[in-house]
Amino acid sequence: MNRTLTIVKTAFLADQMGGVDLPQVALAGRSNVGKSSLINCLAGRRQLAKTSATPGKTRSINFYTVTPQNYCLVDLPGYGYARCSKAERDKWAKLINGYVQNNVLLRGMAVLLDSRLEPQQNDLNLTAWLQHLGLPMVAVLTKADKCTQKERAKRQRQWADILGARELPLLFSAKTGLGREALWTRLEALVSPADGGAPEDGPAAP
């Protein structure tokens, strides 16, 4: 199925996030997890989302419309970069909380996890918070091409146990295209009316 991604809005502050009245699925992950590469792979374009050799450089929330399916992918800033100051980390947390809290358009979140790494505390904190909010999530293990089949299977089992998930986290590689169509399917299941969508009042603050 053909899909087109178009960036329609960039927000650096909470009061800049309105104006995109479509169902939304957010993408979140640690800095350098490969989020921009994933977006470019989904789009079939190399430079739609700018990649950087410097982790933690992107500090905005970027909104991409998906057509003809008519919903929005929302790219959240990467978190967990050690060289960011506490003030920067606090600013990130405030911006993300402002986006998620009481967002009636938000249907779920894809959490990107580096398949090469043992579960990281920042990722555990995020997934626990999303579970507390009752927000549906899709776990995506990125950079799967850099791991052996045994390593990938181990990481899938680890995260499935942590999340209490009925299905294994999705393996994804922006380099090979592994998991591309499967990820589209899972993202669109979040915005499908048959899935029930988000609660009427949206996710509440923790």
N, C-alpha and C positions, 0 to 999 in steps of 0.2 A: 504494500500500500504506500503510495506517495504522500509525503508530508512536507510542508514548507515551514521553516522557522524564520521569523522576522523579529528583530529587536524593536520594541516599540516604546520602551521607557527605561530610564536609568535613575535610580533614587539613591541619594547619599544621606538624606534626612527622613525622619518619620513622616513629616508633612508633605513629602514628595511622592508618597507611595500610592495615592489614590488615582482614580481615573481609568483603570483597566478593569472593566466590568465583565470579566469572563471567569469561569471556573479555573482554579489555579492548582498546580502541583509544584511544590518547591523542591529544589535540589540543594542539599547541604553536605558538607564534608570538610575534613581538615585541609589546610593549605598543602598544596602539592599532591593531592589525592588524584588529580587528573580530571577535575570537573570541567574545565574549559575544553579539554580534548574530547571528553564524552559528549559535550554539546555539539562540537564540530562534527563528530562521528554521526550523531543522530541526524544532524542537518545535511550531512553529505557535503560539507563545505569546510575548507581548511582554516579560514580566518573569520568565521562568524563571531566566535568568542575568542578574545585575545588571550593567548597563552604567554606565560612569563617564566623566565628562569629564576626569578626571585619570588619565593613563596610569600604569601600574605600581602601581595601588592594590591590586589583588587579589594576595594573597600566599599563597593556599591552593590545595590540590589538591582539586577537586570531582568527585565520582563520580556519574554519572547512569546509571540503568538504562534500557535500551531494550527495551520490550515491544511485541509478543509475541516478538521475535527473541531475547530473553534473553542480552544481552551488555551491556557497560558502556562508555560514553564517559567518558573521564577528562580533565577540563579542567585543564591545567597552567598555572601562573602565567605571565604575560607577561614577556618578558625584553627587555633592551636599552634600558630607559628611562634617559636620561642623568642625571636628577636623583637616581636611586637611588645610595646610597653603595656603595663597594666591598664593605663588609660585607654589605649587602643582596644584591648580585649574587652574592657567594660563598655566601650562605645559599640563594639560589635554585638555584645550581649543585649544591650539596650535596643539597638536597631532591629535585631532578629526578634526579640520579644515583642517589640512594637508591631512588627509585621504579622507575627503568628497570633497574638492575642486578639480574640474576638473578631477574627477575619472570617466572615461568613462565606467568602469565595474560596477559601483554602480547603481542598479536598483530601490532601495527604502530602507526604514528603518522601522523596527518594533520598536515602542516606547513603553516601558514598564512603566505602571503607577500603583501605588499601589491603589487597589480598596477600601482600608480602609480610605484613606485620601482625603480631599478636594483638588482640583487642587493646586499644589505647583508652586511657581514662577519659579523655575529652569525648571520644565516640560513645563510651559507656554512659557518660553524663547526658549527652544529647538524646540517645535512644531511650534512656530511662525517663527523661523529661517528656518526650513525645508520648510514651506509654502512659505517663501520668495524665497528660492532656486528653488521652483517648484519640489521638490523631493517627489515622492509618499511615503506615510507612512501608516502603519497599527498600530492603537492604540490597545494595549493589557492591559487589567485590570487584574493584577496578584493578587494572594492570595484571589481569589474569594470565597474560602471555608471558609474564616474567616469573611464573611459578610452575613447578611440576604438577602433574595431575594429582599426586599424593598430597602435596601441600595445599592445593586448591580445595580438595575434598575435606581436609582437616579444618581449614578455615570456615568452610560452609557449615560443618557440624558445630564448630564452636559458636558461631553467631546464631545458628538456629536454636541452640540450647539457651543462649543468653536471652534471646528475644521470645522464646517460647513459640516460635513460628511453626506453622503447619507446612510451609513450603521452604525449601532451602533458599538462602540468599542467591541472587543472580550473579553469575560470573560474567564479567565484561572486559573487553579489550578494545580500546580505541584504535590500536595499531592494526589488529586483525579483523575487527568487526564482530568478534565473538559476542553474542548476547544482544546485539543491536535490536533485532526485531522482537526478541523476547522482552526487552526493556520497554519498547514502545507499547507492547501488549499490556504490560503491568501498569505503566503510567496511565493508559487509557481506561483500564479497569477502575482506577481511582476516580475518574471523572464520569464514569458511566452511570446513568440514572438507576440502572439495575443494582448498582453497588450501594445505593442509598445516599452517597455523598457525605458531606460533613454534617454534624448536628446543626439545627436551625440557628442556634446562637453562636456557632463557631466554637473553636477550642478556647477554653478559659485559661487564664493565667495560673501558673503553679502556685 
